[in-house]
Amino acid sequence: MQLLVYYAEINQLIFLDNTLSESGAALQLSNIDFQQTTQVCNSANKGFWIFNTENIELINLSNELEILSRTGNLALLLNKQINPTLMQETGNKLYVSNAQNTFVFDNFGTYQKSIPIPAKNISITESAIYFFEDNKMEKYNLNDARIEEILLPQPLLNYFYNGQYLASVENMQLTIWHN
């Protein structure tokens, strides 16, 4: 297990091992010519993805900082600006979300499709995107594009969903539901 922590203000990455200890030296992305990075996420190939705003592209780097793949200018490919606020690789897919859509790429950075689900209040698993809207939870099935509502036992104010457990914190009380 390797956790990635990204400090956007100083454009720096650190990797943590399963004991939450730093694994290697901190990586300053500016030192490897990526001055304008806004999003970073782990990759299954023991590397990581970055979104570089200078070239408006996704770049997959190995832990040895070798470029494994890059998308090229996504504004030209998609005919729109992306400005992602969330990036996550799950199940050999890279999900890049902004205020309007979630864009799906394969693990080589090839664009596959856009899903009209914004980055706000979503959780992505291998089979679905879970999202909250108007105090209700919905599930977008990635296999057949169906959306179904998931009934919740009570309205939720502060919540987290990881695809298996839903947790809500209200009045200093933690409540957890199993899917």
C-alpha positions as CSV (number, residue, x, y, z in Angstrom):
1,M,0.0,0.0,0.0
2,Q,1.3,3.4,-0.9
3,L,-0.5,6.6,-0.1
4,L,0.2,9.8,-2.1
5,V,-0.1,13.2,-0.4
6,Y,0.0,16.2,-2.6
7,Y,0.6,19.8,-1.4
8,A,-0.8,21.9,-4.2
9,E,0.4,25.2,-2.6
10,I,4.0,24.2,-3.0
11,N,3.6,21.6,-5.8
12,Q,5.1,18.8,-3.8
13,L,4.4,15.1,-3.4
14,I,5.2,12.7,-0.6
15,F,4.6,9.0,-0.5
16,L,3.6,7.2,2.7
17,D,3.9,3.5,3.4
18,N,1.4,1.4,5.3
19,T,2.6,2.8,8.6
20,L,2.1,6.3,7.4
21,S,5.8,6.9,7.3
22,E,7.4,8.8,4.5
23,S,8.6,6.4,1.8
24,G,11.5,8.2,0.1
25,A,12.3,11.9,-0.3
26,A,9.6,14.5,-1.1
27,L,9.2,15.2,-4.8
28,Q,9.0,18.8,-5.9
29,L,7.1,18.6,-9.2
30,S,8.6,22.0,-10.3
31,N,12.0,20.4,-10.2
32,I,11.0,18.0,-13.0
33,D,9.4,20.7,-15.2
34,F,5.8,20.4,-14.0
35,Q,5.3,23.9,-12.6
36,Q,1.5,24.0,-13.2
37,T,0.1,20.9,-11.7
38,T,-3.4,21.1,-10.1
39,Q,-4.4,17.5,-9.5
40,V,-2.5,14.3,-8.6
41,C,-3.5,10.7,-8.0
42,N,-2.0,7.3,-7.5
43,S,-1.8,4.9,-10.4
44,A,-2.0,1.1,-10.3
45,N,1.4,0.8,-12.1
46,K,3.2,2.0,-8.9
47,G,3.4,5.5,-10.3
48,F,1.1,8.5,-10.4
49,W,-1.0,10.7,-12.6
50,I,-0.8,14.5,-12.8
51,F,-2.9,17.1,-14.5
52,N,-0.7,19.7,-16.0
53,T,-2.5,23.0,-16.7
54,E,0.4,24.4,-18.8
55,N,-0.3,21.9,-21.6
56,I,-3.8,20.9,-20.4
57,E,-2.9,17.2,-20.3
58,L,-2.8,14.2,-18.1
59,I,0.6,12.6,-17.6
60,N,1.3,9.2,-16.1
61,L,4.7,9.0,-14.4
62,S,6.5,6.0,-12.9
63,N,7.9,6.2,-9.4
64,E,11.3,6.7,-11.2
65,L,9.8,9.8,-12.8
66,E,9.7,8.3,-16.3
67,I,6.8,9.4,-18.4
68,L,4.7,6.3,-19.2
69,S,1.9,8.1,-21.1
70,R,0.4,11.4,-21.8
71,T,-2.9,12.5,-23.3
72,G,-1.8,15.6,-25.2
73,N,-3.9,18.8,-25.0
74,L,-7.3,17.7,-23.7
75,A,-8.9,21.1,-24.6
76,L,-8.3,20.3,-28.2
77,L,-9.5,16.6,-27.9
78,L,-12.6,17.4,-25.9
79,N,-13.3,20.8,-27.4
80,K,-13.7,22.3,-23.9
81,Q,-11.7,23.2,-20.8
82,I,-11.5,20.6,-18.1
83,N,-10.2,22.3,-14.9
84,P,-10.4,19.2,-12.8
85,T,-11.2,19.2,-9.1
86,L,-10.9,15.4,-8.6
87,M,-8.8,12.7,-10.1
88,Q,-8.9,9.0,-9.3
89,E,-7.7,5.8,-10.9
90,T,-10.0,2.8,-10.2
91,G,-10.3,-0.5,-12.0
92,N,-7.9,0.3,-14.9
93,K,-9.8,3.6,-15.5
94,L,-8.8,7.2,-14.7
95,Y,-11.7,9.4,-13.7
96,V,-11.2,13.2,-14.0
97,S,-14.1,15.3,-12.7
98,N,-14.8,19.0,-12.8
99,A,-17.8,21.1,-11.9
100,Q,-19.9,19.7,-14.8
101,N,-18.7,16.3,-15.8
102,T,-16.7,13.2,-15.0
103,F,-14.3,12.2,-17.9
104,V,-13.3,8.6,-18.2
105,F,-9.9,7.5,-19.6
106,D,-8.3,4.1,-19.8
107,N,-5.1,3.3,-17.9
108,F,-3.0,4.6,-20.8
109,G,-4.8,8.0,-20.9
110,T,-7.0,7.4,-23.9
111,Y,-10.3,9.3,-23.6
112,Q,-13.3,7.0,-23.5
113,K,-16.4,9.0,-22.5
114,S,-17.9,11.9,-20.5
115,I,-20.5,11.3,-17.8
116,P,-22.7,14.3,-16.7
117,I,-21.9,13.9,-13.0
118,P,-19.9,16.8,-11.4
119,A,-17.0,16.3,-9.0
120,K,-19.0,17.6,-6.0
121,N,-20.0,14.9,-3.5
122,I,-19.0,11.8,-5.5
123,S,-17.3,8.5,-4.7
124,I,-16.0,6.3,-7.5
125,T,-15.7,2.5,-7.3
126,E,-14.9,0.0,-10.1
127,S,-18.6,-0.5,-11.0
128,A,-20.3,2.7,-10.1
129,I,-20.2,6.4,-9.3
130,Y,-22.1,7.3,-6.1
131,F,-23.2,10.9,-5.8
132,F,-25.4,13.0,-3.5
133,E,-27.8,15.5,-4.9
134,D,-30.6,17.3,-3.1
135,N,-29.9,15.3,0.1
136,K,-30.4,12.0,-1.7
137,M,-27.9,9.4,-2.7
138,E,-27.8,8.1,-6.3
139,K,-25.7,5.4,-8.0
140,Y,-24.6,5.7,-11.6
141,N,-23.8,2.2,-12.9
142,L,-20.7,2.3,-15.1
143,N,-21.6,-0.8,-17.0
144,D,-25.1,0.2,-18.3
145,A,-25.3,3.9,-17.5
146,R,-28.4,3.4,-15.3
147,I,-29.0,5.8,-12.4
148,E,-30.8,4.5,-9.4
149,E,-31.7,6.2,-6.1
150,I,-30.4,4.7,-2.9
151,L,-32.8,5.2,0.0
152,L,-31.1,6.5,3.1
153,P,-32.4,6.1,6.7
154,Q,-32.2,9.9,7.4
155,P,-31.2,13.1,5.7
156,L,-27.4,13.5,5.8
157,L,-25.5,16.7,6.4
158,N,-21.8,15.6,6.6
159,Y,-21.0,12.3,4.9
160,F,-18.4,10.1,3.3
161,Y,-19.1,7.1,1.0
162,N,-16.4,4.7,-0.2
163,G,-18.6,2.3,-2.2
164,Q,-19.2,-0.1,0.7
165,Y,-19.8,2.0,3.8
166,L,-21.6,5.3,4.2
167,A,-20.6,7.4,7.2
168,S,-22.4,10.5,8.5
169,V,-21.3,12.8,11.3
170,E,-24.0,14.9,13.0
171,N,-23.9,16.5,16.4
172,M,-20.5,14.8,17.2
173,Q,-22.1,11.4,16.5
174,L,-20.7,9.0,13.8
175,T,-23.2,6.7,12.1
176,I,-22.1,4.1,9.6
177,W,-24.2,2.1,7.2
178,H,-23.0,-1.0,5.3
179,N,-24.0,-1.3,1.6
